[in-house]
Amino acid sequence: MSPKLPGCPEWCPANHFGYLQSGTMKVQYKDGSTETVNAGSSYNIPPGACVWKKVLSLFSNFGD
């Protein structure tokens, strides 16, 4: 997240889960692995991740 959002941690400390309605969302994890979430998929992104690219994305995030 940092330096994109000054003052924020380098990796998001929150869990995110939801449904990607359209587009794609690329996620990078602290261990260096990556994941691509595609339209029509649900996702569960644990703490220690950073969403680094959203391409024409519309999503619903549930919970915290």
ZADO-956368 format. One record per atom (N, C-alpha, C): atom name; z, x, y. Coordinates in pm, 1 decimal. Layout:
ZADO-956368
NODE/CA/Z/X/Y .
...
This chain:
ZADO-956368
NODE/N/0.0/82.3/-117.8 .
NODE/CA/0.0/0.0/0.0 .
NODE/C/0.0/87.0/124.5 .
NODE/N/77.8/191.6/120.9 .
NODE/CA/80.3/286.4/231.9 .
NODE/C/-26.6/392.0/204.8 .
NODE/N/-101.6/442.8/295.2 .
NODE/CA/-90.8/429.6/440.4 .
NODE/C/-164.4/309.6/497.7 .
NODE/N/-222.7/223.4/412.7 .
NODE/CA/-294.3/106.3/465.4 .
NODE/C/-201.6/18.2/548.0 .
NODE/N/-77.0/5.6/503.3 .
NODE/CA/23.0/-71.6/576.4 .
NODE/C/137.6/22.3/612.5 .
NODE/N/132.9/83.2/730.5 .
NODE/CA/235.4/180.1/770.0 .
NODE/C/376.7/123.9/754.2 .
NODE/N/465.1/206.8/701.1 .
NODE/CA/603.9/165.6/681.5 .
NODE/C/629.7/98.5/549.0 .
NODE/N/524.8/73.5/471.9 .
NODE/CA/539.3/9.2/341.6 .
NODE/C/541.0/115.0/232.0 .
NODE/N/596.2/80.2/115.2 .
NODE/CA/597.5/177.0/5.2 .
NODE/C/456.4/208.4/-42.7 .
NODE/N/442.2/321.7/-109.4 .
NODE/CA/310.6/360.2/-161.0 .
NODE/C/262.1/262.0/-268.0 .
NODE/N/355.0/213.1/-350.5 .
NODE/CA/321.7/118.5/-457.9 .
NODE/C/401.5/-9.1/-436.8 .
NODE/N/340.5/-123.1/-460.1 .
NODE/CA/407.0/-251.7/-437.7 .
NODE/C/525.3/-268.5/-533.9 .
NODE/N/642.9/-304.8/-482.4 .
NODE/CA/760.4/-321.9/-567.5 .
NODE/C/771.3/-461.6/-629.4 .
NODE/N/676.8/-550.1/-599.0 .
NODE/CA/684.8/-689.1/-645.9 .
NODE/C/589.9/-715.9/-763.2 .
NODE/N/623.5/-817.9/-840.7 .
NODE/CA/536.7/-868.0/-947.0 .
NODE/C/449.5/-978.5/-887.4 .
NODE/N/322.6/-980.1/-921.3 .
NODE/CA/231.4/-1084.3/-872.5 .
NODE/C/161.7/-1148.2/-991.0 .
NODE/N/161.8/-1280.7/-995.6 .
NODE/CA/83.0/-1348.4/-1096.8 .
NODE/C/12.0/-1465.3/-1033.4 .
NODE/N/-106.8/-1492.9/-1085.1 .
NODE/CA/-187.1/-1598.3/-1026.3 .
NODE/C/-318.1/-1616.7/-1099.1 .
NODE/N/-412.5/-1676.6/-1029.5 .
NODE/CA/-543.1/-1710.3/-1084.6 .
NODE/C/-649.8/-1671.8/-983.3 .
NODE/N/-747.9/-1594.0/-1024.7 .
NODE/CA/-856.9/-1552.9/-936.4 .
NODE/C/-969.3/-1654.3/-949.2 .
NODE/N/-993.1/-1729.1/-842.3 .
NODE/CA/-1091.4/-1837.1/-845.6 .
NODE/C/-1234.3/-1786.7/-830.9 .
NODE/N/-1253.6/-1682.8/-750.1 .
NODE/CA/-1387.8/-1627.9/-733.0 .
NODE/C/-1377.9/-1480.7/-695.4 .
NODE/N/-1486.9/-1407.9/-716.1 .
NODE/CA/-1491.9/-1267.2/-680.2 .
NODE/C/-1429.2/-1176.9/-784.7 .
NODE/N/-1394.6/-1055.6/-741.9 .
NODE/CA/-1327.1/-959.6/-828.0 .
NODE/C/-1214.1/-893.8/-749.8 .
NODE/N/-1116.3/-843.2/-822.8 .
NODE/CA/-1002.7/-775.9/-763.0 .
NODE/C/-974.6/-651.1/-846.9 .
NODE/N/-975.1/-536.5/-782.5 .
NODE/CA/-949.9/-410.5/-853.4 .
NODE/C/-807.1/-366.1/-825.4 .
NODE/N/-737.5/-329.2/-933.3 .
NODE/CA/-596.9/-291.6/-925.0 .
NODE/C/-580.1/-149.9/-978.6 .
NODE/N/-502.2/-69.2/-909.3 .
NODE/CA/-468.8/63.8/-958.6 .
NODE/C/-319.1/69.5/-981.5 .
NODE/N/-279.5/128.7/-1095.9 .
NODE/CA/-138.8/140.4/-1130.4 .
NODE/C/-88.1/280.8/-1104.5 .
NODE/N/42.0/291.2/-1091.3 .
NODE/CA/108.4/417.2/-1060.5 .
NODE/C/73.9/526.8/-1161.1 .
NODE/N/50.6/489.5/-1287.5 .
NODE/CA/18.9/588.9/-1391.4 .
NODE/C/-126.9/634.8/-1387.1 .
NODE/N/-204.7/580.9/-1291.8 .
NODE/CA/-344.3/620.3/-1276.3 .
NODE/C/-444.2/526.9/-1342.0 .
NODE/N/-396.9/436.6/-1426.9 .
NODE/CA/-488.5/342.0/-1491.1 .
NODE/C/-534.5/237.5/-1390.1 .
NODE/N/-648.2/175.6/-1418.6 .
NODE/CA/-703.7/72.2/-1331.1 .
NODE/C/-737.5/-51.4/-1413.2 .
NODE/N/-753.0/-161.1/-1343.5 .
NODE/CA/-787.0/-288.6/-1405.9 .
NODE/C/-873.5/-366.9/-1308.6 .
NODE/N/-970.8/-438.5/-1361.6 .
NODE/CA/-1052.1/-527.6/-1279.8 .
NODE/C/-1025.6/-670.2/-1324.4 .
NODE/N/-987.8/-754.9/-1230.3 .
NODE/CA/-966.2/-896.9/-1257.4 .
NODE/C/-1090.1/-969.3/-1208.2 .
NODE/N/-1150.5/-1050.0/-1293.6 .
NODE/CA/-1273.3/-1121.6/-1259.5 .
NODE/C/-1246.6/-1270.2/-1237.5 .
NODE/N/-1337.3/-1334.0/-1166.0 .
NODE/CA/-1327.2/-1477.2/-1137.9 .
NODE/C/-1303.9/-1555.0/-1266.9 .
NODE/N/-1216.4/-1653.6/-1259.7 .
NODE/CA/-1185.7/-1737.4/-1374.8 .
NODE/C/-1073.7/-1682.4/-1461.2 .
NODE/N/-1011.9/-1572.6/-1416.5 .
NODE/CA/-905.6/-1509.8/-1495.3 .
NODE/C/-769.9/-1525.2/-1427.5 .
NODE/N/-666.9/-1536.4/-1509.2 .
NODE/CA/-531.3/-1528.4/-1456.4 .
NODE/C/-492.3/-1381.6/-1456.3 .
NODE/N/-392.7/-1346.0/-1376.6 .
NODE/CA/-349.2/-1207.4/-1370.3 .
NODE/C/-198.1/-1199.7/-1359.0 .
NODE/N/-143.5/-1091.1/-1409.3 .
NODE/CA/-2.7/-1058.9/-1393.9 .
NODE/C/2.9/-910.1/-1358.4 .
NODE/N/29.3/-881.7/-1233.7 .
NODE/CA/31.4/-744.3/-1185.0 .
NODE/C/177.4/-704.7/-1165.7 .
NODE/N/228.1/-612.5/-1249.6 .
NODE/CA/369.3/-574.0/-1241.2 .
NODE/C/396.4/-482.3/-1121.9 .
NODE/N/523.8/-462.6/-1089.2 .
NODE/CA/558.2/-366.7/-984.0 .
NODE/C/499.5/-229.4/-1016.1 .
NODE/N/466.5/-154.7/-911.7 .
NODE/CA/409.6/-21.8/-930.5 .
NODE/C/258.1/-23.8/-931.5 .
NODE/N/199.5/-118.5/-859.8 .
NODE/CA/54.0/-130.6/-854.0 .
NODE/C/9.9/-142.4/-708.9 .
NODE/N/-119.5/-126.1/-689.3 .
NODE/CA/-179.6/-141.5/-557.3 .
NODE/C/-316.4/-206.5/-575.8 .
NODE/N/-338.3/-321.0/-512.0 .
NODE/CA/-470.4/-383.5/-514.6 .
NODE/C/-552.3/-311.0/-410.6 .
NODE/N/-658.1/-242.8/-454.2 .
NODE/CA/-731.5/-159.0/-360.4 .
NODE/C/-867.7/-210.2/-324.2 .
NODE/N/-914.6/-314.7/-390.2 .
NODE/CA/-1044.7/-368.3/-350.9 .
NODE/C/-1055.2/-513.4/-394.1 .
NODE/N/-1085.1/-597.6/-298.4 .
NODE/CA/-1112.0/-738.3/-326.8 .
NODE/C/-1254.3/-765.8/-281.2 .
NODE/N/-1336.3/-821.1/-369.7 .
NODE/CA/-1475.4/-849.3/-336.4 .
NODE/C/-1495.6/-999.8/-335.9 .
NODE/N/-1512.1/-1056.4/-216.1 .
NODE/CA/-1533.4/-1200.3/-200.0 .
NODE/C/-1439.1/-1280.2/-288.5 .
NODE/N/-1310.6/-1251.4/-275.7 .
NODE/CA/-1209.7/-1308.9/-363.6 .
NODE/C/-1140.3/-1429.5/-301.9 .
NODE/N/-1117.4/-1528.5/-384.7 .
NODE/CA/-1033.7/-1642.7/-351.5 .
NODE/C/-934.7/-1654.1/-466.2 .
NODE/N/-804.5/-1644.4/-434.8 .
NODE/CA/-706.9/-1644.8/-541.1 .
NODE/C/-586.3/-1728.0/-504.4 .
NODE/N/-512.0/-1770.5/-607.6 .
NODE/CA/-386.5/-1841.6/-591.7 .
NODE/C/-278.5/-1754.4/-651.1 .
NODE/N/-181.1/-1716.5/-570.9 .
NODE/CA/-70.6/-1632.9/-616.0 .
NODE/C/49.6/-1724.3/-635.7 .
NODE/N/117.4/-1715.7/-749.8 .
NODE/CA/231.0/-1801.6/-779.7 .
NODE/C/360.6/-1721.7/-780.1 .
NODE/N/470.1/-1784.0/-755.7 .
NODE/CA/600.1/-1716.3/-762.1 .
NODE/C/634.1/-1645.8/-633.5 .
NODE/N/708.7/-1533.5/-648.7 .
NODE/CA/759.2/-1459.9/-533.6 .
NODE/C/650.2/-1407.6/-445.4 .
